[in-house]
């Protein structure tokens, strides 16, 4: 029911009706009487909602008590958050019950505060009259002629009224304006008697001792701005929107393995239905492709397996959290106190249950993924060969199980990963076959495999290497075997095309045959490596101890022959910073450092047992490592010691186990070594084993590669035999290490 509002206090007041007497006295004018108003009020009816609650008199008279508590019921109690620093869940601090609507830091000081008084005294400026302490300071000066009585009267008045009188705000502003005018325009007049009187009157209080006579108005240094820069700021307006909260429900259940599998199965079926509705052609192809139920289950298991791999990595990273930090950030502080020596820190052991009785025949890091490395499993004992072989790809992010597993019918003796296509892996088998696998697809069946008598090696394939792509873009690789032949394999569209590059015959190896004819003896190949600069040149190690320098352009001639070892040559590796320097190892217990086209070695080291593998370090030009059958790892730094290793550390017991292969990581300072029990161990190098070259003060612009090359050249100049009549180069032209 609507009523007219009242005046002032907001009360409802009945409208005053003009009487008939007033109407007649007024001499006309419109208006109504009281009867009309009552009839109008009766015609008005109260509107009552249909769903209004009807209460009894007792319920209407009941008093309901409302209690306000300072506790916010919407705040979550016992809230925890995960702390990555502590590695566990920690309780989160509870928020207070106070709600701050607006808060900002000001830059004003109260005039009565001690900090404001100190600021004014330091700046020697004054903005407003400050309250002074209750002590009195009397300023003594000699009275001038005719001013004695007036001065006494003024002093008396100041003593009486200085403490009690307080100038009004308007008077203070007027006095400030007068002071400003006096200081700016009439400096000369301020020195007269009138100026002194104005100063004394404007102060309104006694001066502090040491105050200056000339004072200017203090400007706010924080938010001061000119009047011309002031603009009108529009007021902020808040817009609120109220919506219906979404419905909520609680759900709880036990998540078991078969429940997860069923959910993935349902999700896969829904995806198949949705894909069929969007594109009928694709659905027809999928139905033809996945008619067999086993194929559908296999597709589902791939997605299912990928999710489990992620969970497995997360669990392993939590279990080996300390080791995961050590393999990146561990620094042995003991190296500061031992000069010229270092040690190796064992990190993880990588193994597969089905390869426990096999030998690690080759180790290789992926050129594109520094944490992924391939391990070949076979047997070096010709009398105890297994009926199967494995190629496993491990990652340091999951040391418990390999990421990729390739099983073969014969022992895997070697492998190589393509530098441009990191998903292409080629392996050499004990029975002379070679195979190419695509890691992105199914690892059970190879993309290419050599078949037939004429399309394979006659004996074990000892090493295999990818070659540079041919001029027409065809991918190819090379292999060397005990049958004394080096093959070049080209990946055609449907098959492997093989070409014999060279047959390894011994020099001066002609002997008389049974029928009196001359027969050339072959040298069984044991290892090979390509030149890092010239892709056509490669070195081949033989079982007779020779190293042949060959070229793909010549199939019947050696470029150079090195009488390297007295027994089989196991491995050859080129230096990363100087392509003319390479190292070799063999079964005669020796490691030798060679220079290209030089018949005699530069360095010879006797390690006391057969050396299975040797590799140059990727970060230093003078550091290399070797593994022996005694189960030890030897690390050499020719710049520190040219006669013995700076680190000799046993990894496995020598009576029960032997080390076979070794590989350096290209990015991080750790190595992996393999043994005869199918176990691969990762070891972190201490700081003394990976020392970098410090540039001289006058050549700080030199990069590390230039410094490493200069360090190696300086070392080689000391061991090279100079011919007669030659002059030693000036030491100032070489880079100091």
C-alpha positions in Angstrom: 0.0 0.0 0.0 1.6 3.3 -1.1 1.4 6.4 1.1 2.7 9.9 0.7 6.0 10.5 2.4 6.2 13.0 5.3 8.6 15.8 5.8 12.0 15.7 7.5 11.9 12.7 9.8 10.4 10.3 7.2 7.2 9.5 9.2 4.0 8.7 7.4 1.5 11.6 7.8 -2.1 11.6 6.6 -2.8 14.3 4.0 -4.6 17.3 5.3 -7.9 17.9 3.7 -9.2 21.4 3.0 -12.5 22.1 4.8 -15.6 23.5 3.2 -15.2 26.7 5.2 -11.8 27.3 3.8 -13.0 26.5 0.3 -15.7 29.1 0.5 -13.4 31.6 2.0 -10.9 31.2 -0.7 -13.2 32.2 -3.4 -13.0 29.1 -5.6 -10.3 26.6 -6.5 -10.4 22.9 -7.0 -10.3 20.3 -4.2 -12.0 17.3 -2.6 -13.7 16.6 0.6 -13.1 13.9 3.3 -15.8 11.5 2.0 -14.0 11.2 -1.3 -10.8 10.3 0.5 -12.3 7.6 2.6 -13.9 6.0 -0.4 -10.5 6.0 -2.2 -8.8 4.3 0.8 -11.5 1.6 1.0 -11.0 0.7 -2.7 -7.3 0.0 -2.0 -6.5 -3.7 -1.1 -3.3 -5.2 0.3 -1.5 -7.5 -2.1 -0.4 -10.7 -0.4 2.0 -13.2 -2.0 0.7 -16.7 -2.6 3.7 -18.4 -0.9 3.7 -16.2 2.2 4.2 -18.1 5.4 1.4 -17.9 7.9 2.5 -17.8 11.5 0.5 -18.2 14.7 0.4 -15.6 17.4 2.8 -17.6 19.5 5.3 -17.9 16.7 5.0 -14.1 16.0 5.7 -13.4 19.6 8.7 -15.7 19.9 12.0 -13.9 20.2 14.8 -15.2 18.1 18.3 -14.6 19.5 21.0 -13.8 17.0 24.6 -14.3 18.1 27.5 -12.7 16.2 30.9 -14.5 16.6 34.3 -13.3 15.4 35.1 -16.6 13.8 34.8 -16.8 10.0 33.0 -20.0 9.2 34.0 -19.9 5.5 37.7 -20.2 6.3 39.1 -23.7 5.7 40.7 -25.2 8.8 43.6 -27.7 8.8 44.7 -26.7 5.3 48.1 -28.1 4.1 50.3 -27.3 1.2 53.2 -29.3 -0.4 56.6 -27.8 0.4 59.2 -28.6 -2.4 62.0 -27.5 -0.1 61.1 -29.9 2.7 59.6 -32.6 0.4 56.4 -33.1 2.4 53.1 -31.5 3.2 53.2 -28.7 5.8 50.3 -26.9 7.5 49.4 -23.6 6.0 49.0 -20.6 8.3 45.4 -19.8 9.1 44.2 -16.4 7.9 42.9 -14.0 10.5 39.3 -12.9 11.0 40.0 -9.3 10.0 39.1 -8.3 6.5 41.1 -5.4 5.2 39.1 -3.4 2.6 41.8 -0.9 1.7 45.3 -0.2 2.9 48.0 2.0 1.6 51.2 3.5 3.0 51.2 7.2 3.6 54.0 9.7 3.5 52.9 12.2 6.1 54.2 12.8 9.6 52.4 14.2 12.5 53.8 17.6 13.5 54.0 16.7 17.2 56.1 13.6 16.5 59.8 13.5 17.3 60.6 12.4 13.7 58.8 15.5 12.3 60.6 17.8 14.7 64.0 16.3 13.8 63.2 16.6 10.0 62.3 20.3 10.4 65.5 21.0 12.3 67.7 19.3 9.8 66.1 21.0 6.8 65.9 24.4 8.5 62.4 24.9 7.1 59.1 25.4 8.7 55.6 24.8 7.4 53.3 25.3 10.4 53.9 26.6 13.9 55.1 23.7 16.0 54.3 23.1 19.7 57.3 23.9 21.8 58.4 22.3 25.1 57.5 24.0 28.4 60.9 25.6 29.0 61.4 29.3 28.5 64.4 30.9 26.7 65.0 34.6 27.3 66.9 36.4 24.5 69.2 39.1 25.9 70.1 42.0 23.7 71.0 45.6 24.4 68.1 48.0 24.1 68.5 50.9 21.8 67.7 54.5 22.5 64.1 55.1 22.9 63.1 51.5 22.9 63.7 50.5 26.5 60.1 50.9 27.7 58.6 49.5 24.6 60.9 46.5 24.7 60.0 45.8 28.3 56.3 46.0 27.5 56.6 43.7 24.6 58.6 41.2 26.6 56.0 41.2 29.3 53.2 40.7 26.9 55.1 37.8 25.2 55.7 36.2 28.6 52.1 36.4 29.6 50.5 35.5 26.3 53.1 33.3 24.6 52.1 30.2 26.4 48.4 30.6 26.3 47.7 32.4 23.1 47.3 30.3 20.0 46.7 32.0 16.6 43.8 30.9 14.5 44.3 29.1 11.3 43.2 32.1 9.2 45.8 34.3 11.0 48.5 31.8 10.5 47.8 31.6 6.7 47.8 35.3 6.4 51.1 35.6 8.3 52.6 32.9 6.1 51.6 34.8 3.0 53.1 37.9 4.3 56.3 36.1 5.1 56.5 34.7 1.6 55.9 38.2 0.1 58.5 39.7 2.3 61.2 37.1 1.5 60.6 37.1 -2.2 59.8 40.7 -3.1 61.0 43.0 -0.3 64.2 41.5 1.1 65.5 44.9 2.0 62.5 45.9 3.9 62.5 42.8 6.0 65.5 44.0 7.8 63.8 47.1 9.2 61.9 47.5 12.4 58.6 46.5 10.7 60.1 43.2 9.6 61.3 42.4 13.1 57.9 43.1 14.4 56.2 40.9 11.9 58.6 38.0 12.6 58.0 38.2 16.3 54.2 38.4 15.9 54.0 35.6 13.3 56.0 33.2 15.5 53.4 33.1 18.2 55.9 31.2 20.4 59.4 31.5 21.6 62.2 30.6 19.2 64.5 27.6 19.7 68.1 28.4 20.3 70.2 28.5 17.1 67.1 29.2 14.8 67.8 31.1 11.6 66.1 34.5 11.1 65.2 33.8 7.4 62.7 31.0 7.0 60.7 29.9 4.0 57.6 27.8 3.6 58.1 24.0 3.4 56.9 22.3 0.3 55.7 18.7 0.5 58.5 16.8 -1.3 56.6 13.6 -1.8 53.3 14.5 -3.5 53.8 18.1 -4.4 52.6 19.1 -7.9 51.6 22.3 -9.7 48.1 23.5 -9.8 48.1 23.3 -13.6 48.8 19.6 -13.5 45.7 18.7 -11.4 42.9 17.0 -13.2 39.6 15.6 -12.1 39.6 11.9 -11.2 36.5 10.0 -12.0 35.2 8.1 -9.0 35.4 4.3 -9.1 32.3 2.3 -9.5 31.9 -1.2 -8.4 29.8 -3.6 -10.4 28.6 -6.8 -8.6 26.9 -9.8 -10.2 25.2 -12.4 -8.2 24.8 -15.9 -9.8 23.4 -19.2 -8.7 26.2 -21.3 -7.2 26.8 -24.6 -9.2 25.5 -27.8 -7.6 28.0 -29.8 -5.6 28.2 -33.4 -4.6 30.6 -35.6 -2.8 31.9 -38.8 -4.2 34.2 -41.5 -2.8 35.5 -44.8 -4.1 38.4 -47.2 -4.0 40.6 -46.9 -7.2 41.9 -50.3 -8.1 43.9 -51.5 -11.1 41.0 -53.1 -12.9 38.8 -49.9 -12.3 41.5 -47.8 -14.0 41.7 -50.2 -16.9 37.9 -50.2 -17.3 37.8 -46.4 -17.3 40.5 -46.3 -20.0 38.5 -48.9 -22.0 35.4 -46.8 -21.8 37.2 -43.6 -22.7 38.7 -45.4 -25.7 35.3 -46.6 -26.9 33.8 -43.1 -26.6 36.7 -41.7 -28.6 36.0 -44.3 -31.3 32.3 -43.3 -31.4 33.0 -39.6 -31.6 35.6 -40.0 -34.3 33.1 -42.1 -36.3 30.4 -39.4 -36.1 32.8 -36.7 -37.3 34.2 -38.5 -40.2 32.6 -41.6 -41.7 35.5 -42.3 -44.0 38.0 -42.4 -41.1 35.6 -44.6 -39.2 35.5 -47.1 -42.1 39.3 -47.3 -42.2 39.5 -47.8 -38.5 37.0 -50.5 -38.5 38.9 -52.3 -41.2 42.2 -51.8 -39.4 41.0 -52.8 -36.0 38.7 -55.6 -36.7 40.8 -57.9 -34.7 40.2 -57.4 -30.9 43.8 -57.9 -30.1 44.7 -54.9 -32.3 42.3 -52.7 -30.4 43.6 -54.0 -27.0 47.2 -53.2 -28.2 46.3 -49.7 -29.1 44.7 -49.2 -25.7 47.7 -50.7 -23.9 50.0 -48.2 -25.6 48.1 -45.3 -24.1 47.8 -47.2 -20.8 51.5 -47.9 -20.8 52.4 -44.3 -21.4 50.5 -43.1 -18.3 52.2 -45.8 -16.2 55.6 -44.7 -17.5 55.0 -41.2 -16.3 53.9 -42.4 -12.9 56.9 -44.7 -12.7 59.3 -41.8 -13.5 57.6 -39.7 -10.7 58.0 -42.4 -8.2 61.7 -43.1 -9.1 62.5 -39.4 -8.9 61.1 -39.3 -5.4 62.9 -42.5 -4.4 66.3 -41.4 -5.8 65.9 -37.7 -5.0 69.4 -37.4 -3.4 71.1 -39.1 -6.3 69.3 -37.0 -8.8 70.7 -33.9 -7.2 74.2 -35.5 -7.0 74.5 -36.4 -10.6 74.0 -32.7 -11.5 75.3 -30.6 -8.6 77.7 -32.8 -6.6 81.1 -31.3 -6.1 83.7 -33.2 -4.1 85.2 -30.7 -1.6 88.2 -33.0 -0.9 89.6 -32.2 -4.4 90.8 -28.8 -3.0 93.2 -30.6 -0.7 94.6 -33.3 -3.2 96.4 -31.8 -6.2 96.4 -33.8 -9.4 94.0 -36.5 -8.2 90.3 -37.2 -8.4 87.7 -39.8 -7.8 84.4 -41.1 -9.2 81.0 -41.1 -7.3 78.8 -44.1 -8.1 75.2 -43.0 -8.9 72.8 -45.5 -10.4 72.9 -49.1 -11.6 70.8 -49.9 -14.7 69.9 -53.5 -15.4 67.1 -55.6 -16.9 66.0 -58.9 -15.5 66.3 -60.8 -18.7 69.9 -59.7 -19.4 71.5 -60.5 -16.0 73.7 -63.3 -17.5 74.7 -61.4 -20.6 77.6 -59.1 -21.4 77.4 -55.4 -22.1 78.8 -55.4 -25.6 78.3 -51.7 -26.5 77.2 -48.4 -24.9 76.2 -45.3 -26.8 74.5 -42.0 -25.8 71.7 -40.6 -28.0 73.1 -37.5 -29.9 69.9 -35.5 -29.4 68.8 -36.6 -25.9 71.6 -36.3 -23.4 69.9 -38.4 -20.7 69.1 -41.4 -23.0 71.6 -44.0 -23.8 71.5 -47.4 -25.6 73.0 -50.6 -24.1 73.7 -53.8 -26.2 73.5 -57.2 -24.6 75.2 -60.3 -26.0 78.2 -62.5 -25.2 81.9 -62.1 -25.8 82.5 -65.8 -25.1 82.3 -67.7 -28.4 81.7 -71.0 -26.6 78.8 -69.8 -24.6 76.5 -67.9 -27.0 72.9 -67.1 -26.1 69.9 -67.7 -28.2 68.7 -64.1 -27.9 70.0 -60.6 -27.6 68.7 -57.3 -26.4 69.0 -53.6 -27.1 67.8 -51.5 -24.2 67.5 -47.8 -24.0 67.8 -46.4 -20.5 67.3 -42.9 -19.2 68.7 -41.3 -16.0 65.1 -40.2 -15.2 64.0 -43.8 -14.7 66.9 -46.1 -13.6 64.6 -49.0 -12.6 63.4 -50.1 -16.1 64.4 -49.4 -19.7 62.2 -47.1 -21.8 62.7 -49.1 -25.0 63.4 -52.8 -25.4 64.4 -54.6 -28.6 64.7 -58.4 -28.6 66.6 -60.3 -31.3 67.3 -63.9 -32.1 71.1 -63.5 -31.8 73.4 -61.5 -29.5 73.5 -57.8 -30.2 77.2 -56.8 -30.5 77.1 -53.2 -31.5 74.7 -50.3 -32.3 74.6 -46.7 -33.5 72.0 -44.0 -33.4 71.6 -41.6 -36.4 72.8 -38.1 -35.5 70.0 -36.3 -37.6 67.2 -38.9 -36.9 67.5 -39.9 -33.3 64.7 -42.4 -33.6 66.7 -44.6 -36.1 68.8 -47.2 -34.4 70.9 -49.8 -36.3 72.4 -52.9 -34.7 74.9 -55.5 -35.6 74.3 -59.1 -34.5 76.6 -62.0 -33.7 75.4 -64.1 -36.7 76.5 -61.4 -39.1 73.1 -59.7 -39.7 72.3 -56.0 -39.4 68.9 -54.5 -38.6 67.4 -51.0 -38.5 64.7 -50.1 -36.0 62.3 -47.1 -35.7 61.9 -46.3 -32.0 58.8 -44.2 -32.6 56.9 -47.3 -33.9 56.8 -50.9 -32.8 60.2 -52.1 -31.6 59.3 -55.7 -32.2 59.8 -55.8 -35.9 62.7 -54.0 -37.7 62.2 -51.6 -40.6 65.1 -53.2 -42.5 67.0 -56.5 -41.9 69.7 -58.2 -43.9 68.6 -61.5 -45.3 70.3 -64.2 -47.4 73.8 -65.5 -47.6 75.1 -62.7 -49.9 73.4 -59.9 -47.9 75.1 -60.4 -44.6 78.5 -60.7 -42.9 80.0 -64.2 -42.6 80.9 -63.7 -39.0 80.2 -61.4 -36.0 79.6 -57.7 -36.6 81.9 -55.9 -34.2 81.0 -52.2 -34.9 78.6 -50.3 -37.0 78.5 -46.6 -37.8 76.0 -44.3 -39.6 77.6 -42.5 -42.6 76.9 -39.1 -44.1 73.7 -39.0 -46.2 74.4 -39.5 -49.9 74.0 -36.8 -52.5 70.5 -38.0 -53.4 69.5 -38.0 -49.7 69.7 -41.7 -49.1 70.5 -42.9 -45.6 73.4 -45.3 -45.3 75.7 -46.9 -42.7 78.9 -48.9 -42.5 79.8 -52.2 -40.7 82.9 -54.1 -40.0 83.1 -57.8 -39.2 85.5 -60.6 -38.3 85.3 -61.9 -41.9 87.6 -59.0 -42.9 85.1 -57.0 -44.9 83.7 -53.5 -44.5 80.2 -53.1 -45.9 78.2 -50.0 -46.9 74.4 -50.4 -46.5 72.0 -48.1 -48.2 68.4 -47.9 -47.1 66.3 -48.3 -50.2 62.5 -48.1 -50.3 61.9 -51.8 -49.6 65.3 -53.4 -48.9 68.9 -52.9 -47.9 71.4 -52.5 -50.7 74.9 -53.6 -49.7 78.3 -52.7 -51.2 81.7 -54.0 -50.2 83.9 -51.0 -49.4 87.2 -52.8 -48.6 88.5 -56.2 -47.8 91.1 -56.2 -45.1 94.2 -58.1 -46.4 97.4 -58.3 -44.5 100.4 -56.5 -45.9 103.0 -59.0 -47.0 100.5 -61.7 -46.1 101.0 -63.9 -49.2 101.5 -67.6 -48.4 101.6 -70.8 -50.5 98.4 -72.6 -50.7 97.9 -76.4 -50.8 98.1 -76.5 -54.6 101.1 -74.1 -54.8 99.1 -70.9 -55.5 99.6 -67.7 -53.6 96.9 -66.9 -51.0 96.4 -63.5 -49.3 95.6 -63.8 -45.6 92.7 -61.6 -44.3 92.7 -59.6 -41.1 89.5 -59.8 -39.1 88.1 -56.4 -38.4 87.3 -55.6 -34.7 86.4 -51.9 -34.6 86.1 -48.8 -36.8 85.7 -45.1 -36.5 85.2 -42.3 -39.1 87.4 -39.2 -39.3 85.5 -36.2 -37.7 86.4 -33.8 -40.5 86.9 -35.9 -43.6 83.9 -38.2 -43.9 85.6 -40.4 -46.5 88.4 -41.4 -44.2 88.0 -44.0 -41.5 90.2 -46.2 -39.3 89.8 -49.9 -38.9 91.2 -52.0 -36.1 92.0 -55.6 -36.7 92.3 -58.8 -34.6 96.0 -58.9 -35.6 96.8 -55.7 -33.8 97.0 -53.4 -36.8 95.1 -50.2 -37.5 94.5 -49.4 -41.1 93.7 -45.9 -42.4 91.2 -46.4 -45.3 89.1 -44.3 -47.6 85.8 -45.0 -49.2 87.3 -43.9 -52.5 90.0 -46.6 -52.6 89.0 -50.2 -52.1 92.4 -51.9 -52.6 94.9 -49.6 -50.9 95.6 -48.4 -47.3 96.4 -44.8 -46.7 98.4 -45.7 -43.6 99.2 -48.8 -41.6 99.9 -48.5 -37.8 101.5 -51.5 -36.0 99.5 -50.6 -32.9 99.1 -53.6 -30.6 100.3 -57.1 -30.1 96.8 -58.5 -29.7 93.3 -57.5 -31.0 92.4 -53.8 -31.1 89.2 -53.3 -29.2 88.4 -49.6 -29.6 89.6 -46.4 -31.4 88.5 -42.9 -30.7 89.4 -39.5 -32.2 90.1 -36.4 -30.1 87.2 -33.9 -30.0 89.5 -30.8 -30.4 92.2 -32.1 -32.8 91.2 -34.5 -35.5 94.8 -35.6 -36.1 95.0 -37.2 -32.6 93.4 -40.5 -31.7 93.7 -43.1 -29.0 93.5 -46.9 -29.2 93.3 -49.8 -26.7 93.8 -53.6 -27.1 94.1 -56.9 -25.4 97.9 -56.4 -24.8 97.1 -54.2 -21.7 98.1 -51.0 -23.4 96.5 -47.7 -24.3 98.3 -45.6 -27.0 97.9 -42.1 -28.2 98.6 -41.6 -31.9 99.1 -38.7 -34.3 97.8 -39.0 -37.9 100.4 -40.2 -40.4 103.0 -40.9 -37.7 104.1 -44.5 -37.3 105.1 -44.3 -33.6 102.7 -43.5 -30.8 103.1 -40.3 -28.8 102.1 -41.9 -25.4 102.0 -45.5 -24.2 100.3 -46.5 -20.9 100.4 -50.1 -19.5 97.2 -50.7 -17.3 98.1 -54.2 -16.1 95.1 -56.0 -17.8 93.2 -56.1 -21.0 91.6 -52.8 -21.9 88.0 -53.2 -23.1 87.3 -49.6 -24.2 88.8 -46.1 -24.2 87.1 -42.7 -25.0 88.2 -39.1 -25.1 86.3 -36.7 -22.9 84.1 -34.2 -24.8 84.9 -31.3 -22.5 88.8 -31.5 -22.4 91.4 -32.1 -25.1 93.8 -34.0 -22.7 91.4 -36.2 -20.7 90.4 -39.7 -21.6 89.2 -42.8 -19.7 89.6 -46.5 -20.1 88.1 -49.6 -18.5 89.9 -52.9 -17.9 89.0 -56.5 -17.2 90.1 -56.1 -13.6 87.0 -54.0 -13.0 88.7 -50.6 -12.8 88.2 -47.3 -14.4 91.3 -45.3 -15.3 91.0 -41.6 -16.0 94.0 -39.8 -17.5 94.8 -36.1 -17.9 97.9 -35.6 -20.0 98.1 -32.0 -19.0 98.4 -32.9 -15.3 100.4 -36.2 -15.5 101.9 -37.7 -18.6 103.0 -41.0 -17.0 100.1 -42.3 -14.9 96.3 -42.0 -14.4 95.0 -39.3 -12.0 92.1 -41.6 -11.0 92.0 -45.4 -10.7 88.8 -46.6 -9.1 87.4 -50.2 -8.9 83.7 -50.4 -9.9 83.2 -54.2 -9.8 85.1 -57.0 -8.1 87.8 -58.3 -10.4 87.5 -62.0 -9.6 83.7 -62.2 -10.3 83.2 -59.5 -12.9 84.9 -57.5 -15.7 84.3 -54.1 -17.2 83.7 -54.2 -21.0 82.4 -50.8 -22.3 82.5 -47.1 -21.5 80.8 -43.9 -22.7 81.0 -40.2 -21.8 77.9 -38.0 -21.5 78.0 -35.1 -23.9 76.4 -32.5 -21.6 76.9 -33.5 -18.0 80.1 -34.6 -16.3 79.4 -38.3 -15.7 80.2 -41.6 -17.4 78.5 -45.0 -17.8 80.4 -48.3 -17.8 79.1 -51.8 -18.5 80.3 -55.2 -17.2 79.9 -58.9 -18.0 76.9 -59.3 -15.6 74.6 -57.1 -17.6 74.8 -54.2 -15.2 75.5 -50.6 -16.4 76.8 -48.2 -13.7 76.9 -44.4 -13.9 79.7 -42.5 -12.2 80.1 -38.8 -11.5 83.5 -37.1 -12.2 85.0 -35.0 -9.4 86.1 -31.4 -10.1 89.8 -32.4 -10.5 88.9 -34.8 -13.4 87.1 -32.0 -15.4 89.2 -28.9 -14.9 88.7 -26.2 -17.5 91.5 -24.0 -18.9 91.7 -20.5 -17.4 92.4 -17.8 -20.0 95.4 -15.5 -19.5 94.8 -12.0 -18.3 95.7 -10.4 -21.6 93.5 -12.9 -23.6 90.2 -13.1 -21.7 88.3 -13.0 -24.9 89.4 -16.5 -25.9 86.7 -19.2 -25.7 87.1 -22.6 -24.2 87.6 -24.4 -27.5 90.5 -22.3 -28.5 92.1 -22.7 -25.1 91.7 -26.5 -25.2 93.3 -26.6 -28.7 96.2 -24.5 -27.5 96.7 -26.7 -24.4 96.9 -29.9 -26.5 99.3 -28.3 -29.0 101.6 -27.2 -26.2 101.6 -30.7 -24.8 102.3 -32.3 -28.2 105.2 -29.9 -28.8 106.9 -31.4 -25.8 106.7 -35.1 -26.9 107.2 -34.8 -30.7 110.6 -35.7 -31.9 111.9 -32.8 -33.9 113.9 -33.6 -37.0 117.5 -32.4 -37.3 118.0 -28.7 -38.0 114.5 -27.7 -37.0 113.8 -24.7 -34.7 111.6 -24.9 -31.6 108.6 -22.5 -31.9 108.5 -19.4 -29.7 106.6 -20.2 -26.4 105.0 -16.8 -26.5 102.9 -17.7 -29.5 101.2 -20.7 -27.7 98.3 -20.4 -25.5 99.1 -20.9 -21.8 96.9 -23.2 -19.8 
